[in-house]
């Protein structure tokens, strides 16, 4: 029974690592998708509204006017001041990127937060060694949970240097006590908890996979940048086609 519990624990840890890795990849791809393609989607919505309004003006048909109003309603409204500067300034003032935009200087491209292979390796090793589910005492579990929280944050930022520091910190820390045999009823309860935890993680994984960004990412897991480039090319073609249609309607 103890062997079965330990095997289930290790399997759960590996599954958690896989789910967390995919979650970070989805978040990073979502950020890049929004930064690179967001303006194109906004331009398409604006062109659709302009085309619908031009048709309504030309035809005078109430149905065309209704469709034009619906198209205009789908266009994202102009953000307020706070929303507009969210992420561009803090208590010390404007970030360098915002200052560059206001002074017509070259703006740095958005930072790409994609963990390197070495960062992924370090993360997996730390997650396996320091996972809270390996703790037998509340104090040790709390220590591990606090440590893993810092590991997850460093991995989400792709901070390889910090992950190395955390690896050294863990290596220098107290050695966990060797697992002691537990009563059979506690082992059964432990197996049940592990099964429930895996079921919960399975739901998280399915939600990620079925999300729009997750579905896109699964189309090109090894080269998401190329997928973004292909989508951008298609969107640019769509924008050009809409602009040509609008010009024809206004001619």
DAGI-V275046 format. One line per field, one symbol per residue. phi: phi as a letter, one per 30 degrees, with the letter a starting at -180 (. if undefined). psi: psi as a letter, one per 40 degrees, with the letter a starting at -180 (. if undefined). burial: # if it has 9 or more other ideal C-beta (glycine too) atoms within 8 Angstrom, else .. A space follows every 50 residues. Layout:
phi = ???
psi = ???
burial = ???
//
This chain:
phi = .dddddddddddddddddddddddddddddddddddcedddddddddddd dddddddddideddddddddddddddddddddddcdicabdcjddedddd ddcicdcddedccbeddddddddddddddcdedddccddddddddddded dddddddidddddddddddddddddeddececdedddddddddddddddd dddddddddddedddddddbddbddddddddddddddddddddddddddd d
psi = ddddddddddddddddddddddddddddddddddddeddddddddddddd dddddddddehddddddddddddehhihiiddddeheeiadeaiiddddd ddefihhiihhhghhidddddddddddddehdeeieiddddddddddddd ddddddefgddddddddddddeaihiihhihiiddddddddddddddddd dddddddddeiddddddedgdegdddddddddddddddddddddddddde .
burial = .#.###.##.#######################...##.########### ######.......##.##.###..#.........#..#.....##.#### #...........#.#...##.#######.###.##....##.###.##.# ##.###.###.###.##.##...........#....##.##..##.##.. #..##..##.#.#####......#..##..##..##.##..##.##..#. .
//
